[in-house]
């Protein structure tokens, strides 16, 4: 019987790609100027409230978390959004792997990496990034709930 050569598991490659993109996003975030919308949302985070004129408060609280860690800098304003983009990639990988297998999961990460909305949205601090992350988390929760036939999983969803 022939021995198959050792191959790097697709999961490790996907994780390396996600971490590499996170690094790129954080470096770019640290050294680029804020867009006008980002400055607007940053102002929200400086005066936290339960609601704002055109959005809910979640995005302001996430920016506040980033600026608490890294100060009132472009990196601080964008940090949590970049981390959420990495989380979106990982949750999408896990979801696709459960439904379609390793190869499809890896292709999902590749497509998320090059999709313009997610590529730019993972750097610029807009309210789209948290929404995409939490929708992806919800999709993963539905996947686990349905595939494991757990009624209690619907509470998480």
N, C-alpha and C positions, 0 to 999 in steps of 0.2 A: 504494500500500500504506500502510495506517495504521500509525503508530508507536504502540506501547503505552507508556503512561506508566511512568516509573520507579517501581518498587515496592520496598519494603524486603524483602529476602529473609527467608523464615520462619526461617531459621537465626539471623539476627541478632536477631529478635524473641525467639526461644527463649532465646538467650544472655542477652539483656537481662532476661528474666523470671527466669532462673536466678540471675543475679548480683543482681538486685533482692531475690529471696527470701533469698539468702545474706546480704545486708546486713541485712534485717529480722531474720533468725535471730540474727545476731551482736549486733545492738543489743538484742534481747529477751534473749538469753543473758547479756549483760553486766549487765543491770539487774534480773534476777529472782532470787529465792532458789532455792537448790538443793532438789530433791526428796529425800526420804530415800534412795531408791536411788542417786541421784547421789553423795550424800555417802559412801555405802557403797563405791561403785566408786572414788571419789576416794581413800579410805583404802587401797584396793588399790594404787593408783598410787604411793602414798608408800612402800610396801614391796613392790617388785616381786618376783614369784616366777614359777615355771614353771606353777603351777596354783593355783586357789583352790577353796574348798569347793563352790561351785555354778556356776563358770564357768571357762573357760580364761583365759589371761593376756592375750590380744590387746587387750581393751578397756582394761585397766589401762595397757598400754604406750601406747595412743593418748592416754589422758588425761594420762599423764606427758609426752608430747610437747607437748600443749597448755599444760600448766602450766609447762613449761620455757620456752615462748615468752611466756606472758602471766601467769605467777605463779599462786599458789594463789587464784585468783579464779573466780567463776562463768564468766566468759568463757574463762579458761584451761582449765577443766574441760570446757567445751562446744565449744571451738573446732574441734577435729578432726572431731567429729560433724557440725557444721554444714557443714564443707567436704565431708565425705563425702556429705551429703545433696545438695549441689550437684553433686558428681560423679555421683551416682545419676541425677539429672535429665538430665545431659548424655549419659551412657551409654545411658539409656533412649531419649532422642531419637535418638541414632545408630542404635540397634538398630531402632527402629520405622521410621526413614527407610529403612534398607536393605531391610526387608521390605515396607513398606506405602506409602512415599512421604512427602513433606514435610508434607502436611496431617495425616496420622495421627500423624506424629512430633510435630508441634506440639500436637495434642490430648493426646498422651501426657504432655507436659510440663505442660499445664494440669491434667490429672487428678492427676498426681503432686503438683502444687502445692497442690491443695485436699483431697487425701485425708487424713483425720484422722490416721491412723497416721504418715504421712510428714511431715505438717505439724508435728505435735507432736514426732515422733521426730527431726526435723531440728534440734530445739532442745534437748531433754532428752538428757543423756548416758546412754544405755542401750546394752546390747550389741546391740539390734536394728539400729541404724543401720549399724554396720560389716558386719553380716550381709547387710543389704539391698544395701549398696554392692557387696560382693564377689559376691553372687549375680547382680547386674545386670552386673558386669564379666565374670563367667563366661558369661552369656547373650550378651553382645556378642562375646566371644571365640569362642563356638560359631557365632554368626551369620557372622562373618568367615571362620572355618575352613570352614564348609559352603559358603558362597556363593563363596569363592575356590578351593574344592577343594584346600586345602592340608593335606596329611597332617601336616606339622610343626606346624600350629596346634593340634593336640590336646595337644601338650606344654604349651602356654600354658594351655589349658583345664584 
